[in-house]
Amino acid sequence: MTKDLIIVESPAKVKTIKKFLGDKYVVEASVGHVRDLPQKKLGVDEANGFEPQYGVIPGKQKVVDQLAKAAAKAGTIYLAPDPDREGEAIAWHVAQIVKEANPRIERIQFNEITARAVREALENPRPINEKLFESQQARRILDRLVGYKISPLLWKKVRKGISAGRVQSVALKIVVEREKERLAFKPEEYWPFKARLEADLPPAFDADLVKLSGKKAHVGDAATAEALDAELKAQPFVVKDVAEKERQKSPPPPFITSTLQQAANQRLGYPAKKTMGAAQKLYEGVDLGERGTTALITYMRTDSTRVAAEAREAAKTYIVEQLGQEYYPEKARVFKTKAGAQDAHEAIRPVDVNITPKDVAGLLPRDQFMVYKLIWERFVASQMAAARFWDTQVGVTAGRAEFKAKGERLIFAGFLKVHGQDAAEEEPDASDATGAKLLPPLKAGQELKLLEIKKEQKFTQPPPRYTEASLVKELEEQGIGRPSTYAAIISTLLDRDYARLEEKRFAPTELGVTVSDRLSEHFQTIMDVGFTAGMETALDQVAEGKKDWRELLGDFTGDFYAALEKASKEMGNEETGLVCPECGKPLKAKFGKSGPFVACSGYPECKFTSNFVREADGTYRLTEREVGADSGLVCPVCGKPMIVKFGKRGPFLACSGYPECKSTSNFTRNEDGTYAFAATPEQAPPEVVGTCPECSKDVLLKRTRSGSRFYSCSGYPKCKYSKPFTSGVKCPREGCDGELVEKSSRYGKLFYSCSNYPKCDFAVWDWPVDEKCPECDSPILVKKQSKRYGEHLACPVKTCKYRKLQQ
């Protein structure tokens, strides 16, 4: 009997779908895209209506042959890649491959991989959406034109191997412009005041200074602050008014792609790529033991908050039965999807709300479990009743000064019973069970006792650098990219070394700033945020059949080709405004393997180079790290002068007698600017800690150049015995027999990872302690140091706040 063929994207889906369709269908996977534009040439016929030149992706021929073979034996072919533009493109390309073997081709799609959804899709097939495919094709050709036309120009003018992208370059500009705002920012001094007050009944409370002489309070210097402090202490503090009212807080909508990425970054510390990888597996299906392979969430690339009626009903039943009728609102919640959203798919939600995080806690890898927990809690909370608070606001006068104090009391938890409060930790005093500050009973005209005036010198802060969460939010608000592209955009910025994460925030590199500035100067249209957002709208119009894809490309290339031609003539090495100290010719900024530097434009006649720093106003300044600068120190090995050099890990001293003498050292600077040798960890004498098990010589405890410790045989290089420094704590990951050993990052920060890496990738930043967390059952704790708690033990699980203070 001839069977019908279902072709999906992922091999993981094959297993999930076969589970409930049995052997009635043959299920095969395309393993993503099977055809694309060529890798080593443009692959677009610009003179012939931008006709693309597709070919089988290298390494995919075996998959293509298997699909064609299966198609020839099938009755009807059902193409079932993901329900989005990329999925439609995969379906179109697969159809081109198999249509000669079997022209009976249908397109099906489902938002969740369940027996009901797949069967409904099979009962309601449709043709391939040509317009949706053309929209994806236009996007692909646009990106190819920008990348293949501009990137070679950057190779010539900036550095070989870098790239430009239609969307990634605009994202880079957003990061760079924020950095420029920070550099241009002028901090201003201010002094906030708090009054610690006491009424007839406890607790004592703080009130903030808000007005002076009827105007917004601003204390700008220490002298004014001291004078005001003395003035306030001489005044009676009297309650001016008390306002009390009930306030409701409604739950947030269920996740869309961008809000899931933001929440996972803020609450779990996950980068967008990790979040989407975990969500993809939850969507395709995971092994749940007795339940078998089960899909846990709906499709995870969406910008719609819409929820299917049956999903709302299932949530209602769960909430009423498990929590009580009072936790369900008077009418079902329906969230309005923002303008411009495609609304092709539902919000991200659990396929079956009755499969709770507790049910899968021991069955999923940690990252998948935490992402599922986020999605499940957010969805259930989105269908629950509002939380209710009793708010109190008190005005207090002290002479010409007016203070305000706010308090709240939770009346009814509502959705917070499931979703929790993402508030910062409150001060340990005067709080109710929810952590909200309480105020004592107060009435107008009541005089209060002043316990303390608190004042503090502060300075206004520049706008913060973007985190992954805030950058995704900015891209979404500006209309840059689509939900499916955010993770790729962020990865590209980091992979190309256009930006680095410093304390989990994006800091543009000198290379990133230069690329952004060059592109902004020569390709103003492409780098315009409004134009890029408008292009997304135009691509949507292609998908809706309102615009021809060739017309869109023609409109784009008209200005693009002209800008490209002009840039190829005018774009040069970046001018620094500095002159060569050796020959007087201009110095220009360049980029090498070890990073940015300035070089004489008179090369090769003049070979002067130097490192530099960029001032806040954008001007260049040569640094003391000039190659060949005399340090004033002599080599301790041969007595020749030590000179300053600059490598991948920064500046260092090297003997001028190189290559005969290879002596090097780190250095410090004295107050008068002179150089001094620094005792680096690797220069410290190694400690004898045992006997080598291979040759019986001493085993030494040494340090790597980046700071981590390791054991090594003193007979090296004849004996190559070595072993990482161990904490003695077993790896807490279930089923792993490794130990946590000391390692260091390329920037010298210590961390502790499993000795079985890369098989096991468990790691923590702090020294591990073999002690179980009493709150979340984490097998280990870590040793931390903070100003507030001093040295203490804490749980390494980000969502657990347990800490154990030292006695």
Secondary structure, 3 states (H helix, E strand, C coil): CCCEEEEECCHHHHHHHHHHHHHHEEEEECCCCCEECCCCCCCEECCCCCEECCEECCCCHHHHHHHHHHHHHCCCEEECCCCCHHHHHHHHHHHHHHCCCCCCEEECCCCCCCHHHHHHHHHCCECCCHHHHHHHHHHHHHHHHHHHHHHHHHHHHCCCCCCCCCCHHHHHHHHHHHHHHHHHCCCCEECCEEEEEECCCCCCEEEEEEEECCEECCCCCHHHHHHHHHHHHCCCEEEEEEEEEEEEECCCCCECHHHHHHHHHHHHCCCHHHHHHHHHHHHHCEECHHHCEECCECCCCCCCCCCCHHHHHHHHHHHHHHCCHHHCCCCCCCCCCCCCCCCCCCCECECCCCCCHHHHCCCCCHHHHHHHHHHHHHHHHHCCCCEEEEEEEEEEEECCEEEEEEEEEEEECCCHHHHCCCCCCCCCCCECCCCCECCCCCCCCCEEEEEEEEECCEECCCCCCCCHHHHHHHHHHHCCCCCCCHHHHHHHHHHCCCEEEECCEEEECHHHHHHHHHHHHHCCCCCCHHHHHHHHHHHHHHHCCCCCHHHHHHHHHHHHHHHHHHHHHHCCCEEEEEECCCCCCEEEEEEECCEEEEEECCCCCCCCEECEEECCCCCEEECCCCCCEEEEEECCCCCCEEEEEEECCEEEEEECCCCCCCCEECEEECCCCCEEECCCHHHCCCEEEEECCCCCCEEEEEECCCCCEEEEECCCCCCCCEEECEEEEECCCCCCCCEEEEEECCCCCEEEEECCCCCCCCEECCCEECCCCCCCCCCCEEEEEECCCEEEEECCCCCCCCEEECC
